[in-house]
Structures are given as structure tokens and as C-alpha cells.
């Protein structure tokens, strides 16, 4: 942050944070989500896990998923990391390290009439705490105890997920199959995104102030966060200019609504406000920065940008064209899964037949909708084709109850540790269908729904190739 008051420095830090969070440039080029080891690490700000460029996990999504599986394990990591972020930085993350915060501020620069803060906006600022309790904690926890994961905020509200995840993936031509998965829920989320983006033009940081549960969490650490805006009480004359000119709904400098941006420093006539880490001053209130320091700041900024861009273009590990792999033309790795009827499904024992492997889940609407297609395919080609529907490992207890209401003949199995779908480069983006020829070579491996006609065409091309 430096010791000089340069408003442009905060904007640069926001930009660097957004670039660092989404440094996997290859993901945008290939239309794929990064699933490497860094994805297990939470970034501080709101940044969608499903963004093609995201190199880390979103703490809010991680919290919901942790609560959704709390019946199986305690969410120690995500609670610990949120506690760490909160105690060290608090809502400084909102002001400096959140890409969605940067987007909101840029939208507010659009020249339209602005709505000033009032008693109404101050009252609405508590809405985010209600959203935190209901959509981030209670709903995921309630369904998690029933072994039915439901990250409610991500699924029903989150604009970052719609913009960074869905829109970014759908924009890539290789993901055209995902359009078949869209429905009323996606339309509702797009509407919510549009409303929020428009509101941000008229209201400063509308999402941050009224809806963001991550900001609500960090706001709880306002009194104890190590880094933040501090007021020298001996120099303060209580003129109130800092609060009056702040665009957030603060009652005083540094409270739970303060995003610690430091913009109030330029309003203080006695220079009583600074950004500190404990007793160390990180950002003072000098009127004009020395030229050398200004030049050094810009050199550091350019150097950081070069490093970020270089990291974003580091080539992924080259794939070796071996016999076993996950891409079309490679032989699939043999696997064995436990069937719900008590038997096992071993892919190695199905050689000589076309294998159709469907990864699905009860909570995935498009998955459920296409199950009859796989069942019909098995009935149409009982001798030539072997179909198996493999369920996600996140839900185990309600699958049999769900299947009891149907008369499917295909075997259903459980991917107990997620290793089978991982062997096909899969993720929690469902449904995913894999087709193997009679030699176990992959001829189709795609995420997204299929029609029966498309599925049958793939299978018939394999059968014709055998003749």
C-alpha cells in the first residue's frame, strides 16, 4: 500500500488481485476449469470456483460446501481460513482484494444519477446478514444433514457464479453442450445479475452493501482485524466529514460497514486517519507523494503485472500420448465401482461391448431428465452395449430411495471417492457421459446433456466400426 496517499494505488491492487485470482489464462482459451492442487486453497475475496481462470476456491462457496457435508466431517479448514482472513485483514479484503468489488466501483463511474445513502440504505445494509444466516448457513446445513448438498447462495443468488462461472464457460464454443443444461434457475440468476449490475450504476457497491454474505462475515471482525483504517483520537476534531463523505453506510470510521478503503483520509482536515497494521502505518495521509516514491510505486506495479501475466501463460504440463488416458483416442483406465444392488461393475470385464458411462446425481436436474435415454439405449442394444450410471460421491443415502420410484434396468453404482470421474477429467459439472468402444478406447467424453438420438448415433458409429 505504501505510505503515500495515491487513490490509483488501491485500484491497481484491486486489479492485481483479480488477475492473481484468475491467473489460469489457459482456462479461458480452452474453456475448461482449472482443477490442480491450488484449487484447494481459498482466495480471500469473492471469486467463483467455476471461472475458467480461477486458480483458487471461493471462501463463500467452500463454506457452503463444508456445511453441506458437515454430517460427514467438520469444516475445520474453511472455518479456520475465514477466521485467519478476518483477524488479519477483515473488510480490507472488500476494499482492496475483491474482484467483484472492483467491478462494482467501475460500474458506479458510469455517468448516471446517483442515489445517496440514507436511513433506508442503512437499514438495507443488514439484509446481507440475513442472507448469510439463511442461504449460506442454515439451508446448506439443513440439507447437508440429510446428505443432500445444496450450496444455496451459489445456486440461487451469487452474481459472481453467473458472470465468472456460467457466462465465461458458455462463451467458449467447446462448451456449447452446456446450453442444454440451462433452465428457469439459470434465467432467474441472470435476472438477478442484471439487476445487481444496474443497481451498482446508481448505488455505490450495491451488492457489497446489501447482499454480499462474505462482506458480512468479514464485518464481524471489524473490531479485532489487525489491518484497517485507524483514527488518531488525539488529532480528531469530530467534524464528521469522514462519515458524511463515505459512500458506504458507516456510522463511524472502521465499523462493520467500512471496507477500509482509506478514501476518508483525504476528507480529514487534521490528517487523523491512516491505514495501519497494528502499530505500523501502512498508508499515511501525506498530501503529495515524493516523485521517487511515485515512480517506485509505478515500477513495482508494472513489474507485478509482468509477473502475473507470465504466471498466467505458464504452459501446462505436456500430455504424453500414452495408451491409457482420459482423452478421445486413448484407452480408459480400468475401474471397479460398487453397484447399489449389491454387485460390482468392472469396466475391464465389459471389453468386447460398447460401454456407456453416465456420471449423474439426484440433485442435478439435467442428469435426472436424461436417465430414461440411457435406460432405453440398454434395452434397445442389450447384447452390444453395456450402460452404467455412476452417482457422485457427495450423496449416498437418498439414491436408493430415489431409484425406488422408477423401473430402470441399467445398473446404478457409486463413485465412492470421486476417483472414477477424476480419471475421465471430470468434476462436479454434471452430467458427464463417456463412451468406450469394444477395446475400451474413449470415443466420446463430454460434459452436458445428450438427446437419445445423439447418444444412439455415437453408439451406432462404434458398432459399425466393429464390423
C-alpha positions as CSV (number, residue, x, y, z in Angstrom):
1,X,0.0,0.0,0.0
2,X,2.9,2.3,0.6
3,X,3.0,5.4,2.9
4,X,1.6,7.8,0.4
5,X,-2.0,8.6,-0.4
6,X,-2.5,7.7,-4.0
7,X,-6.1,6.7,-4.9
8,X,-4.8,5.0,-8.0
9,X,-2.8,2.6,-6.0
10,X,-5.9,0.9,-4.5
11,X,-7.3,0.5,-7.9
12,X,-4.1,-1.2,-9.1
13,X,-4.1,-3.5,-6.1
14,X,-7.7,-4.4,-6.9
15,X,-6.7,-5.2,-10.5
16,X,-3.7,-7.3,-9.4
17,X,-5.9,-9.3,-7.0
18,X,-8.4,-10.0,-9.8
19,X,-5.5,-11.1,-12.1
20,X,-3.9,-13.3,-9.4
21,X,-7.2,-15.0,-8.6
22,X,-7.8,-15.7,-12.2
23,X,-4.3,-16.3,-13.5
24,X,-5.1,-19.5,-15.3
25,X,-5.4,-17.8,-18.7
26,X,-5.3,-21.2,-20.4
27,X,-8.7,-21.9,-18.9
28,X,-10.3,-19.1,-20.9
29,X,-8.6,-20.2,-24.1
30,X,-9.7,-23.9,-23.7
31,X,-13.0,-23.3,-21.9
32,X,-12.0,-25.5,-19.0
33,X,-11.9,-25.1,-15.3
34,X,-8.6,-25.4,-13.5
35,X,-8.6,-28.4,-11.1
36,X,-5.0,-28.5,-10.0
37,X,-3.8,-28.6,-6.4
38,X,-4.1,-24.8,-5.9
39,X,-7.9,-25.1,-6.3
40,X,-8.0,-26.5,-2.7
41,X,-6.7,-23.1,-1.4
42,X,-9.3,-20.3,-0.7
43,X,-8.6,-16.8,-2.0
44,X,-9.7,-14.0,0.3
45,X,-12.3,-12.3,-1.9
46,X,-15.4,-13.4,-3.7
47,X,-14.3,-15.2,-6.9
48,X,-16.2,-18.0,-8.5
49,X,-14.6,-21.5,-8.3
50,X,-16.1,-22.3,-11.7
51,X,-14.4,-19.4,-13.5
52,X,-12.1,-20.8,-16.2
53,X,-9.3,-18.7,-14.9
54,X,-9.8,-19.3,-11.2
55,X,-6.7,-20.8,-9.5
56,X,-8.2,-21.0,-6.1
57,X,-11.5,-21.6,-4.3
58,X,-14.1,-19.1,-3.2
59,X,-14.3,-18.9,0.6
60,X,-18.0,-18.5,0.5
61,X,-18.6,-21.5,-1.8
62,X,-16.2,-23.5,0.3
63,X,-18.1,-22.6,3.4
64,X,-21.4,-23.7,1.9
65,X,-20.0,-27.0,0.6
66,X,-18.3,-27.6,4.0
67,X,-21.6,-27.1,5.8
68,X,-23.4,-29.3,3.2
69,X,-21.1,-32.2,4.1
70,X,-20.9,-31.4,7.8
71,X,-22.7,-34.6,8.6
72,X,-19.6,-36.5,7.4
73,X,-16.8,-34.2,8.6
74,X,-16.2,-31.0,10.4
75,X,-15.5,-28.0,8.2
76,X,-12.2,-27.2,10.1
77,X,-10.2,-25.8,7.1
78,X,-12.7,-23.4,5.7
79,X,-13.7,-22.0,9.1
80,X,-10.0,-21.7,10.0
81,X,-9.2,-19.9,6.8
82,X,-12.1,-17.4,7.2
83,X,-11.0,-16.8,10.8
84,X,-7.4,-16.2,9.6
85,X,-8.5,-13.8,6.8
86,X,-10.9,-12.0,9.2
87,X,-8.4,-11.5,12.0
88,X,-5.6,-10.3,9.8
89,X,-7.5,-8.2,7.1
90,X,-11.2,-8.0,7.9
91,X,-13.1,-5.9,5.4
92,X,-9.8,-4.6,4.0
93,X,-10.4,-7.6,1.7
94,X,-13.6,-5.9,0.4
95,X,-11.8,-2.6,-0.3
96,X,-8.6,-4.0,-1.8
97,X,-8.8,-7.7,-2.7
98,X,-12.2,-8.4,-4.1
99,X,-12.7,-8.6,-7.9
100,X,-16.5,-8.1,-7.6
101,X,-15.8,-5.0,-5.5
102,X,-13.7,-3.6,-8.3
103,X,-16.4,-4.4,-10.9
104,X,-19.0,-2.5,-8.8
105,X,-16.8,0.5,-8.4
106,X,-16.1,0.7,-12.1
107,X,-19.9,0.4,-12.9
108,X,-20.5,3.3,-10.5
109,X,-18.3,5.5,-12.6
110,X,-20.9,5.4,-15.4
111,X,-22.4,8.8,-15.6
112,X,-26.0,8.3,-14.4
113,X,-27.9,9.9,-11.5
114,X,-26.6,8.6,-8.2
115,X,-28.7,7.5,-5.2
116,X,-27.1,8.8,-2.0
117,X,-27.1,6.9,1.2
118,X,-29.9,7.3,3.6
119,X,-31.7,5.7,6.5
120,X,-33.2,3.3,4.1
121,X,-29.8,2.2,2.7
122,X,-28.5,1.8,6.2
123,X,-31.5,-0.5,7.1
124,X,-31.0,-2.5,3.9
125,X,-27.3,-3.0,4.7
126,X,-28.4,-5.6,7.3
127,X,-30.0,-7.7,4.6
128,X,-26.7,-9.3,3.9
129,X,-26.6,-10.8,7.4
130,X,-30.0,-12.4,6.8
131,X,-28.7,-13.8,3.5
132,X,-25.6,-15.1,5.3
133,X,-27.7,-16.9,8.0
134,X,-30.3,-18.3,5.7
135,X,-28.6,-19.1,2.4
136,X,-25.0,-19.7,3.5
137,X,-25.5,-21.4,6.8
138,X,-29.0,-22.7,7.5
139,X,-30.0,-24.1,4.1
140,X,-26.7,-25.9,3.3
141,X,-26.5,-27.2,6.9
142,X,-30.1,-28.4,6.9
143,X,-29.8,-30.3,3.6
144,X,-26.3,-31.4,4.4
145,X,-27.6,-33.3,7.5
146,X,-29.9,-35.1,5.1
147,X,-27.0,-36.0,2.8
148,X,-28.3,-33.7,0.1
149,X,-25.7,-31.0,-0.6
150,X,-27.3,-27.6,-1.5
151,X,-25.0,-24.5,-1.6
152,X,-28.0,-22.2,-1.7
153,X,-26.3,-18.9,-2.1
154,X,-24.2,-20.1,-5.0
155,X,-27.1,-21.9,-6.6
156,X,-29.8,-19.2,-6.3
157,X,-28.2,-15.8,-5.9
158,X,-24.4,-15.4,-6.4
159,X,-23.7,-12.9,-9.3
160,X,-20.0,-14.0,-9.4
161,X,-21.1,-17.5,-10.2
162,X,-23.3,-16.4,-13.0
163,X,-20.8,-13.9,-14.5
164,X,-17.5,-15.6,-13.9
165,X,-18.6,-19.2,-14.0
166,X,-21.6,-19.7,-16.2
167,X,-21.1,-16.8,-18.7
168,X,-17.4,-17.4,-19.1
169,X,-17.8,-21.1,-19.7
170,X,-20.8,-20.7,-22.0
171,X,-18.9,-18.1,-24.1
172,X,-16.4,-20.8,-25.2
173,X,-17.6,-22.7,-28.3
174,X,-16.4,-26.1,-27.0
175,X,-19.0,-25.8,-24.2
176,X,-22.0,-25.5,-26.5
177,X,-23.3,-28.7,-25.0
178,X,-23.8,-26.8,-21.7
179,X,-26.7,-24.8,-23.1
180,X,-28.9,-27.9,-22.9
181,X,-28.5,-27.8,-19.1
182,X,-29.9,-24.3,-18.8
183,X,-33.4,-23.7,-17.5
184,X,-35.6,-21.5,-15.3
185,X,-33.0,-21.4,-12.5
186,X,-30.3,-20.0,-14.8
187,X,-32.7,-17.4,-16.2
188,X,-33.5,-16.3,-12.6
189,X,-29.8,-16.0,-11.8
190,X,-29.2,-14.0,-15.0
191,X,-32.0,-11.6,-14.0
192,X,-30.5,-11.2,-10.5
193,X,-27.1,-10.5,-12.1
194,X,-28.6,-7.8,-14.4
195,X,-30.5,-6.2,-11.6
196,X,-27.4,-6.0,-9.4
197,X,-25.2,-4.6,-12.2
198,X,-27.7,-1.9,-13.0
199,X,-28.1,-1.1,-9.3
200,X,-24.4,-0.7,-9.0
201,X,-24.5,2.1,-11.6
202,X,-26.8,4.1,-9.3
203,X,-25.8,2.9,-5.9
204,X,-22.2,2.7,-4.8
205,X,-21.3,-1.0,-4.3
206,X,-24.9,-2.1,-4.1
207,X,-24.1,-5.8,-3.9
208,X,-21.4,-5.3,-1.4
209,X,-23.6,-3.1,0.8
210,X,-26.9,-5.1,0.8
211,X,-26.3,-8.6,-0.4
212,X,-22.8,-10.0,0.0
213,X,-22.6,-12.5,2.8
214,X,-18.8,-12.7,2.6
215,X,-18.6,-9.0,3.4
216,X,-21.0,-9.7,6.3
217,X,-18.6,-12.3,7.6
218,X,-15.6,-10.1,7.4
219,X,-17.6,-7.2,9.0
220,X,-17.8,-9.3,12.2
221,X,-14.0,-8.8,12.6
222,X,-14.1,-5.0,12.4
223,X,-13.1,-4.5,16.0
224,X,-10.3,-7.1,16.0
225,X,-8.8,-7.1,12.5
226,X,-5.0,-6.3,12.5
227,X,-5.1,-4.3,9.3
228,X,-7.5,-1.5,8.8
229,X,-8.3,2.2,9.0
230,X,-7.5,3.9,12.3
231,X,-8.3,7.3,13.7
232,X,-5.9,9.2,15.9
233,X,-8.3,10.3,18.6
234,X,-5.9,13.0,19.8
235,X,-5.9,14.6,16.4
236,X,-9.6,14.1,15.5
237,X,-11.8,17.2,15.9
238,X,-15.1,15.2,15.4
239,X,-16.1,17.3,12.3
240,X,-17.9,14.2,10.8
241,X,-16.6,14.8,7.3
242,X,-15.2,11.3,7.1
243,X,-18.6,9.7,7.7
244,X,-20.6,12.2,5.6
245,X,-18.5,11.7,2.6
246,X,-18.2,8.0,2.8
247,X,-20.3,6.2,0.3
248,X,-20.8,3.2,2.5
249,X,-23.4,3.0,5.3
250,X,-20.9,3.6,8.1
251,X,-21.7,5.0,11.5
252,X,-18.1,5.7,12.2
253,X,-14.7,5.1,10.6
254,X,-13.8,1.4,10.8
255,X,-17.1,-0.1,11.8
256,X,-18.6,-3.3,10.3
257,X,-19.8,-1.5,7.1
258,X,-16.4,0.2,6.5
259,X,-14.5,-1.5,3.6
260,X,-11.2,0.0,4.9
261,X,-10.6,1.7,1.5
262,X,-8.9,4.8,3.1
263,X,-10.8,7.3,0.9
264,X,-11.9,9.1,4.0
265,X,-8.2,10.2,4.6
266,X,-8.4,12.9,2.0
267,X,-11.5,14.3,3.8
268,X,-9.9,14.6,7.2
269,X,-8.8,18.2,7.8
270,X,-6.4,17.2,10.6
271,X,-4.9,14.1,8.9
272,X,-6.0,12.0,11.8
273,X,-6.8,8.9,9.7
274,X,-4.4,6.3,8.4
275,X,-4.3,2.6,7.4
276,X,-2.3,0.6,9.9
277,X,-1.3,-3.0,10.7
278,X,-1.2,-2.9,14.4
279,X,1.0,0.0,15.3
280,X,2.7,0.0,11.9
281,X,1.5,2.7,9.4
282,X,0.9,1.2,6.0
283,X,-0.8,4.2,4.4
284,X,-0.3,7.7,5.7
285,X,-2.0,10.9,4.8
286,X,0.6,13.0,3.0
287,X,-0.8,15.5,0.5
288,X,1.7,14.9,-2.3
289,X,3.9,11.8,-2.6
290,X,7.5,12.3,-3.4
291,X,8.3,11.8,-7.0
292,X,10.8,9.0,-6.3
293,X,8.2,7.1,-4.3
294,X,5.6,7.7,-7.0
295,X,8.0,6.3,-9.7
296,X,8.9,3.4,-7.5
297,X,5.2,2.6,-7.0
298,X,4.6,2.5,-10.7
299,X,7.7,0.4,-11.4
300,X,6.6,-2.1,-8.8
301,X,3.1,-2.0,-10.4
302,X,4.4,-2.8,-13.8
303,X,6.8,-5.5,-12.5
304,X,3.9,-7.1,-10.7
305,X,1.8,-7.0,-13.8
306,X,4.5,-8.7,-15.8
307,X,4.8,-11.4,-13.1
308,X,1.1,-12.0,-13.1
309,X,0.9,-12.2,-16.9
310,X,3.9,-14.5,-17.0
311,X,2.3,-16.8,-14.5
312,X,-0.9,-16.8,-16.4
313,X,0.8,-18.1,-19.5
314,X,3.0,-20.8,-17.9
315,X,2.3,-23.8,-20.1
316,X,0.5,-26.7,-18.5
317,X,2.3,-30.0,-18.2
318,X,2.6,-31.5,-21.6
319,X,0.3,-34.5,-22.1
320,X,2.1,-37.7,-23.1
321,X,0.4,-39.7,-25.7
322,X,0.3,-43.0,-23.8
323,X,-2.1,-45.9,-24.2
324,X,-4.1,-45.0,-21.0
325,X,-5.6,-41.6,-20.6
326,X,-8.8,-39.5,-20.5
327,X,-8.9,-38.0,-23.9
328,X,-10.7,-39.3,-27.0
329,X,-8.5,-41.9,-28.7
330,X,-6.9,-43.1,-25.5
331,X,-7.6,-46.3,-23.7
332,X,-9.6,-45.7,-20.5
333,X,-8.2,-46.7,-17.2
334,X,-10.0,-49.8,-15.8
335,X,-12.2,-49.2,-12.8
336,X,-14.5,-51.1,-10.4
337,X,-17.4,-49.5,-8.6
338,X,-19.9,-50.8,-6.1
339,X,-23.5,-51.2,-7.5
340,X,-26.5,-50.2,-5.5
341,X,-28.0,-53.7,-6.0
342,X,-25.0,-55.2,-4.1
343,X,-22.9,-56.3,-7.1
344,X,-20.0,-54.6,-8.7
345,X,-19.3,-53.0,-12.1
346,X,-15.9,-53.7,-13.5
347,X,-15.1,-51.9,-16.8
348,X,-12.4,-54.4,-17.6
349,X,-14.9,-57.2,-17.7
350,X,-17.0,-55.3,-20.3
351,X,-14.4,-55.4,-23.1
352,X,-16.0,-56.6,-26.4
353,X,-19.1,-54.4,-25.8
354,X,-19.6,-50.6,-26.2
355,X,-19.5,-49.1,-22.8
356,X,-21.7,-46.0,-22.0
357,X,-20.7,-44.4,-18.6
358,X,-23.0,-41.8,-17.3
359,X,-22.0,-39.6,-14.3
360,X,-25.1,-38.1,-12.6
361,X,-26.6,-37.0,-9.3
362,X,-30.1,-36.9,-7.9
363,X,-29.7,-33.1,-7.3
364,X,-28.8,-32.5,-10.9
365,X,-31.9,-31.7,-12.9
366,X,-30.4,-32.3,-16.4
367,X,-29.0,-35.6,-15.1
368,X,-32.3,-36.9,-13.9
369,X,-34.0,-35.8,-17.1
370,X,-31.7,-37.9,-19.4
371,X,-31.6,-41.1,-17.3
372,X,-34.5,-42.6,-19.4
373,X,-32.4,-42.2,-22.5
374,X,-29.6,-44.4,-21.1
375,X,-32.2,-47.0,-19.9
376,X,-33.8,-47.0,-23.4
377,X,-30.4,-47.5,-25.0
378,X,-29.6,-50.5,-22.9
379,X,-33.0,-52.1,-23.7
380,X,-32.5,-51.4,-27.4
381,X,-29.0,-52.9,-27.5
382,X,-28.8,-55.4,-24.6
383,X,-26.0,-57.6,-26.1
384,X,-23.9,-55.0,-27.8
385,X,-23.9,-52.2,-25.2
386,X,-23.1,-52.0,-21.5
387,X,-24.5,-49.0,-19.7
388,X,-23.7,-47.9,-16.1
389,X,-25.0,-44.8,-14.3
390,X,-22.4,-43.7,-11.7
391,X,-23.5,-41.4,-8.9
392,X,-21.5,-38.6,-7.4
393,X,-19.8,-39.4,-4.1
394,X,-21.3,-36.4,-2.3
395,X,-24.7,-38.0,-1.8
396,X,-25.1,-41.7,-0.8
397,X,-28.2,-42.3,1.4
398,X,-31.1,-40.9,-0.7
399,X,-30.1,-42.5,-4.1
400,X,-31.7,-45.9,-3.5
401,X,-34.9,-44.2,-2.2
402,X,-34.9,-42.1,-5.3
403,X,-34.4,-45.0,-7.7
404,X,-37.2,-47.0,-5.9
405,X,-39.7,-44.8,-7.7
406,X,-38.5,-45.9,-11.2
407,X,-38.2,-49.1,-13.1
408,X,-34.7,-48.6,-14.6
409,X,-32.9,-51.7,-15.9
410,X,-29.5,-50.2,-16.1
411,X,-27.1,-50.7,-13.2
412,X,-26.5,-47.8,-10.8
413,X,-23.2,-47.5,-8.9
414,X,-21.4,-45.1,-6.6
415,X,-18.2,-43.3,-7.2
416,X,-17.2,-43.6,-3.5
417,X,-14.1,-41.4,-3.5
418,X,-14.5,-39.5,-6.8
419,X,-11.6,-41.3,-8.4
420,X,-13.6,-42.7,-11.3
421,X,-14.9,-39.4,-12.6
422,X,-11.5,-37.8,-11.9
423,X,-9.9,-40.5,-14.2
424,X,-12.0,-39.0,-17.0
425,X,-11.1,-35.4,-16.2
426,X,-14.5,-34.9,-14.7
427,X,-15.6,-32.6,-11.9
428,X,-18.9,-31.6,-10.2
429,X,-20.2,-30.2,-13.5
430,X,-22.8,-32.8,-14.3
431,X,-24.0,-34.7,-16.3
432,X,-20.9,-36.2,-18.0
433,X,-21.1,-39.0,-20.5
434,X,-18.2,-41.2,-21.6
435,X,-18.4,-43.8,-24.4
436,X,-15.8,-46.6,-24.9
437,X,-15.5,-48.8,-27.9
438,X,-15.2,-52.6,-27.6
439,X,-11.5,-52.2,-26.8
440,X,-12.0,-49.8,-24.0
441,X,-10.8,-46.8,-26.1
442,X,-12.6,-43.5,-25.4
443,X,-14.6,-42.3,-28.4
444,X,-16.7,-39.7,-26.5
445,X,-16.1,-37.7,-23.3
446,X,-18.2,-34.6,-22.8
447,X,-20.0,-32.6,-20.0
448,X,-23.6,-31.7,-20.8
449,X,-26.9,-33.3,-21.6
450,X,-27.5,-35.6,-24.6
451,X,-30.6,-36.4,-26.5
452,X,-31.4,-40.1,-27.1
453,X,-30.8,-39.6,-30.9
454,X,-27.3,-38.2,-30.3
455,X,-26.5,-40.9,-27.8
456,X,-27.6,-43.6,-30.2
457,X,-25.6,-42.1,-33.1
458,X,-22.4,-42.3,-31.0
459,X,-23.1,-45.9,-30.1
460,X,-24.0,-46.9,-33.6
461,X,-20.8,-45.4,-35.0
462,X,-18.9,-47.6,-32.6
463,X,-20.9,-50.7,-33.6
464,X,-20.5,-50.0,-37.3
465,X,-16.7,-49.6,-36.8
466,X,-16.5,-53.1,-35.2
467,X,-18.0,-54.7,-38.4
